[in-house]
Amino acid sequence: MIHKSTIDRVYETARLEEVIGDFVQLKKSGANFKGLSPFSDERTPSFMVSPVKQIWKDFSSGKGGNVVAFLMEHEHFSYPEAIKYLAKKYNIEVEETEQTDEQKEAANERESMYLVSEYAQKYFADVLWKEDLGKAIGLSYFKERGFTDDTIKKFGLGYGLDQWDAFTTTALKNGYQLKYLEKTGLTIVKENTGVPEGSKKFDRFKGRVLFPIHSMSGRVLGFGGRILTNDKKAAKYLNSPESDIYHKSKVLYGIYYAKQAIAKEDNCYLVEGYTDVIQFNQRGIENVVASSGTALTPDQIRLINRLTTNITVLFDGDAAGLRASLRGIDLILEQGMNVRVCTFPEGEDPDSFAKNNAYEDVIAYLQEHAKDFIQFKTSLLAKETANDPIKRADTVRDIVNSIAKIPDRIKREIYIQECAGIMNISEAVLFNTLAQITKKEKADSAKETRKEQKAFAVVKSELPQVKVDVQYELERKIIEILLLYGPVMQEFEDLILKENEEGDLVLEPELLETKVYEKIYLDLQEDEIELTHEQFKTIYYRLIEALNETEDFSISKFISELDQQLANEISSILMEEEKYTLHNWERKDIFPKEKNSGVAQLVSETILTLRCFLIKKRILVLQEDTQEPSSENAETLEEIMNYLQLNKLLSKKLNRVLS
């Protein structure tokens, strides 16, 4: 267990905007930051971060919370793992108490798979550096590739001994369970009843140099292994299989080491292989990632899109490979990103070019030879179709198809003009072709939408009509006021119910100076009002207690002591109005009223509205009681009249406040 003093120090030190900035490109928006949601596919920012409140809210998925909640949601950390990650980031020493056997056993399956993967990375690295065969075979291979000791250690490279079960046997001896070794794909288990122990267990990566594949936060998800022998039956490269923690289509090799450089340089170099990434990194160019030999996927592109909108795709001089990679460029364009392409001389690839050239020369080459995608695609396809008019027409259509995938209309028009110049064809023809393509796409999209709407209409007709829950909204507003202004001293106009000279009940104002939370607590106590929503009730009493006991109340600290469900509820409440800043109203000369203008009025108005609502509810209950003949009806009617008079007085006061 992590000691409370460590947890407190982590919360005091960690800056939410810095931590989230490692995973999402954030832009200043007033007092807050905004960015693209890391939890959904979107092109318009709906993700808000508040440095003042130290909370975040993702309006597209509904998720929110504090810094630890973000790491738990985004990286699937457990609570202790999130605290340790932050402690490491901010150089905080972690004090721990010994875990019991029960606590160790309680670790869930995903966490166990992560632990196994991290152990495997350390094991393979130890074999590489400490075992004679590891040094002679694995380390020698990496040295031949030109990697330095520091680079090999930085990327956690390793070697698996060419023995059937060397890793598996050691892992089992160290207490790691076979089921997790199998689930992560590190061990292959084949049932064989002819064997005494009932199964055969052997290492997936035996006799291979190993490249650990990390998540954006640095967790080991899986491995890529390269065989060093000329065994024609074995695959040259072998990846970990798909598992609960490793999804090949959603991971980019090197993203953990590249994320900060990508955001800083506002550009990402995309290569194909592990060694391309490592060699570029060693040369001093860190904003580079690889698709790990797989075809580029939308999920991988979105991973980059959180950090930058600019991608430069690096290809080697293999023309056949270039043609096959054009689909990946179209996928990048579909995501609304800017893409450039750079090819290396014949016989060179990013790995060899970075290895054989100085940093300045590599940078100069990339800047000089990186072409806009349209220039690249037209020049590549034009060479293939120079003397064939029919193929040339197909090439033009192919290029316009790519342009049609760009969401931005201005960019589309510029690319059409550029294409017309390069291909020596009139802009009018290209625009006409583009219009035909987009018209067909819209028709197909509309057809699909109609299908979905038809299906939804059936479901919708079966759903009951939902009315606004007034009491829920008012209770929510009370929680918001307490969070934002609880300890603030304000002057309130209190209402005292008195009888005037004519014998009528009137509300007389009386000035009272007190803290916001005291005013709300006393008013609710006086009227014997209890919050009805269970979460709000729990938060309310926790808040009153915290505000009463703490001089320097902190929202961030308060959230850190709540469970995830309550923390998410609070972030939703506090960030609800922040979503309107996503629309940049000021640019349209619309200036929303600041929350903190007229706090006393806001408190009084909310409490008065709640009182009126509850009085009306009570009147309805009493009216139902009078439906049946009873000797007590006269008393009930008198009570109704009193409530009606009180409601009239409160409504009058409320109208004055609203006016």
Secondary structure, 3 states (H helix, E strand, C coil): CECHHHHHHHHHHCCHHHHHHCCCCCEEECCEEEECCCCCCCCCCCEEEECCCCEEEECCCCCEECHHHHHHHHCCCCHHHHHHHHHHHCCCCCCECCCCHHHHHCCCHHHHHHHHHHHHHHHHHHHHHHCHHHHHHHHHHHHHCCCCHHHHHHCCCEEECCCCCHHHHHHHHCCCCHHHHHHCCCEEEEECCCCCCCEEEEECCCCEEEEEEECCCCCEEEEEEEECCCCCCCCCEEECCCCCCCCHHHCCECHHHHHHHHHHHCCEEEECCHHHHHHHHHHCCCCEEECCCCCCCHHHHHHHHCCCCEEEEEECCCHHHHHHCHHHHHHHHHCCCEEEEEECCCCCCHHHHHHHCCHHHHHHHHHHHCEEHHHHHHHHHHHHCCCCHHHHHHHHHHHHHHHHCCCCHHHHHHHHHHHHHHHCCCHHHHHHHHHHHHHHHHHHHHHHHHHHHHHHHHHHHHCCCCCCCHHHHHHHHHHHHHHHHCCCEEEEEEEEEEECCCCCEEEEEEEEEEEHHHHHHHHHHHCCCCCCCHHHHHHHHHHHHHHHHCCCCCHHHHHHCCCHHHHHHHHHHHHCHHHHHHHCHHHHCCCCCCCCCCHHHHHHHHHHHHHHHHHHHHHHHHHHHCCCCCCCHHHHHHHHHHHHHHHHHHHHHHHHHHC
